[in-house]
Amino acid sequence: MDKRPTSLTILAIVAITAIGLVFVLNSQIQKSKEAPPSLPKVTSYAPREAKANPNQETEVGSPDGKMTLIVKEEKGKEAATFIFLVTIKATGIQKEIYREVGEDGSITIPFNTFSPDNKYFFLKKEVGGKTSYFVLSTAGIPLTKDSAFMEFSNSFENAYPDYNIDEATGWGGLSLIVINTKKVNCGEAPSFWVDVPSGKFTQLSSHFN
């Protein structure tokens, strides 16, 4: 008896193979339709120290990438104008927080300028060899009865005449700025917390490096 496969058998095998391929392809297409789209890569913004450049914009993002602080310095004939804007990344909304016209000087955006909850940011200002620090609200809400910002350098010197602020290093809490100090007659001094809402200082037990 001839045991070679008949043409009918070959056609059946081809048909079954074709049906299997169609089923597999259809299943893969269905899965690709059901799979959610891949999320775009998000660029994180590392905190850094930057100085505002004359007639240019300086941008620094919050550590979580949700906000960007923009400082514009416009040089005039007699004085510079500093303009502070905050952009919310999720909505793209940009808001002018504050502007100041004053003596020629420089604005530095310190490390960790944004508070952990992005409610505040603080800046370093140098004019005529004198350094001061001030805090602003990212929502543009006035922080004192008389001003949009809270400047804590002068109030610290009045409260602690034997110490000078050496550096504001960052945040010790949602509303606490850490400052390192030094003695007026030289020598290391304790670190302090500055509470933004109240403007009060808390002396710490040691000096943070």
C-alpha positions in Angstrom: 0.0 0.0 0.0 1.2 3.5 -0.9 1.9 5.3 2.5 2.9 8.6 0.9 0.7 11.5 2.1 -2.1 12.3 -0.3 -2.6 15.8 -1.6 -5.7 16.1 0.6 -3.6 15.4 3.7 -1.0 18.0 2.7 -3.7 20.6 2.2 -5.2 19.8 5.6 -1.8 20.3 7.3 -1.2 23.6 5.5 -4.7 24.8 6.4 -4.2 24.0 10.1 -0.8 25.7 10.2 -2.3 28.9 8.5 -5.1 29.0 11.0 -2.6 28.7 13.9 -0.5 31.5 12.5 -3.6 33.7 12.2 -4.6 33.0 15.7 -1.2 33.9 17.1 -1.0 37.1 15.1 -4.5 38.1 16.1 -3.6 37.4 19.8 -0.5 39.6 19.6 -2.3 42.4 18.0 -5.1 42.3 20.6 -2.5 42.4 23.4 -0.7 45.4 21.9 -4.1 47.3 21.8 -4.8 46.5 25.4 -1.3 47.4 26.7 -1.1 50.9 28.2 1.2 53.4 26.5 4.7 53.7 28.0 5.2 56.8 30.2 7.6 59.5 28.8 10.9 59.9 30.6 10.8 62.7 33.2 13.9 64.9 33.7 14.6 65.5 37.3 15.9 68.9 38.5 18.8 68.7 41.0 19.1 71.6 43.3 22.1 73.8 42.6 23.6 77.2 43.4 23.3 79.8 40.7 23.7 83.5 40.3 21.3 85.6 38.4 23.0 86.9 35.2 22.5 90.6 34.2 19.8 90.9 31.5 19.3 87.2 31.4 17.1 84.6 33.1 18.4 82.1 35.7 16.3 78.9 36.2 16.4 76.4 39.0 14.0 73.5 39.4 12.8 72.0 42.6 14.2 68.6 43.6 10.9 66.9 42.7 10.7 68.6 39.3 7.3 70.1 40.1 8.3 73.8 40.1 10.9 76.0 38.5 12.1 79.3 39.9 13.1 81.9 37.4 15.0 85.0 38.4 15.4 87.9 35.9 17.9 90.6 36.5 17.5 93.7 34.3 20.3 96.2 34.5 19.3 99.8 34.5 21.3 103.0 34.3 21.2 103.6 38.0 19.9 100.3 39.5 19.0 96.7 38.8 15.5 95.2 38.7 15.1 91.7 40.0 12.0 89.8 38.9 11.0 86.5 40.5 8.7 84.0 38.8 7.5 80.5 39.6 6.4 78.0 37.0 4.3 75.0 37.9 5.5 72.2 35.6 2.2 70.2 35.6 0.1 73.1 34.3 2.7 75.3 32.7 1.3 78.2 34.7 3.8 80.9 35.4 3.3 83.6 38.1 5.3 86.6 39.0 6.0 86.4 42.7 7.9 89.6 43.4 10.0 92.3 41.8 12.5 94.7 43.4 14.3 97.7 42.2 17.5 98.4 44.2 21.2 99.0 44.2 23.5 97.0 42.0 24.3 93.7 43.5 23.8 90.0 43.0 21.2 87.4 43.8 22.3 83.8 44.5 19.9 80.9 44.4 21.3 78.6 47.2 21.3 74.8 47.3 17.9 73.5 48.4 16.3 76.9 47.8 12.8 75.2 47.7 11.2 74.0 50.9 10.4 70.3 51.0 6.7 71.0 50.2 7.6 73.7 47.6 5.7 76.3 49.7 8.7 78.6 50.1 12.0 79.4 48.6 14.9 81.5 50.0 17.6 83.6 48.3 20.9 85.1 49.1 21.5 88.8 48.3 24.8 90.7 48.2 24.8 94.4 47.9 27.8 96.7 48.8 29.7 93.9 50.5 26.7 93.0 52.8 25.0 89.6 52.6 21.4 89.1 53.5 18.9 86.2 53.2 15.2 86.4 52.5 12.3 84.0 52.0 9.4 84.3 49.5 6.2 82.3 49.1 5.8 80.3 45.8 2.2 81.4 45.9 3.0 85.1 46.1 1.5 85.4 49.5 3.0 88.2 51.7 5.0 86.7 54.5 4.9 89.7 56.8 2.5 92.5 57.4 4.6 95.0 55.5 6.3 92.9 52.8 6.0 90.1 50.4 9.2 88.5 51.8 10.7 87.8 55.1 14.3 88.9 55.5 15.9 87.2 58.5 19.5 88.5 58.5 18.9 91.8 60.3 16.5 90.3 62.8 19.0 87.6 63.7 21.8 90.2 64.3 19.4 92.1 66.5 18.5 89.0 68.5 22.0 87.6 68.7 24.5 90.5 68.5 27.5 88.2 69.4 26.9 86.1 66.3 26.9 86.6 62.5 25.2 84.4 59.9 27.9 82.5 58.1 25.6 80.6 55.7 22.0 79.4 55.2 22.4 75.8 54.2 18.9 74.6 53.5 15.8 73.3 55.1 15.5 71.4 58.4 11.7 70.9 58.0 8.8 72.2 56.0 9.2 75.8 57.3 12.6 75.7 59.0 15.7 77.1 57.4 19.1 75.9 58.8 21.7 78.7 59.3 25.3 78.3 60.4 26.8 81.2 62.5 30.1 82.4 63.6 31.2 84.6 66.5 31.7 88.3 65.9 35.2 88.1 67.4 35.9 84.9 65.3 35.3 81.3 66.1 32.6 78.7 65.4 29.1 79.2 66.9 26.0 77.1 67.1 23.6 76.5 64.2 20.0 77.8 64.3 16.6 77.1 62.9 14.6 80.0 61.4 10.9 79.4 61.5 9.4 81.1 58.4 5.8 81.8 59.6 6.9 83.3 62.9 10.4 84.6 62.1 11.6 83.1 65.4 15.1 81.5 65.9 15.9 78.2 67.7 19.4 77.6 68.8 20.6 74.1 68.2 23.1 72.1 70.3 25.8 72.0 67.7 27.2 73.5 64.6 26.3 71.7 61.3 29.0 71.3 58.7 
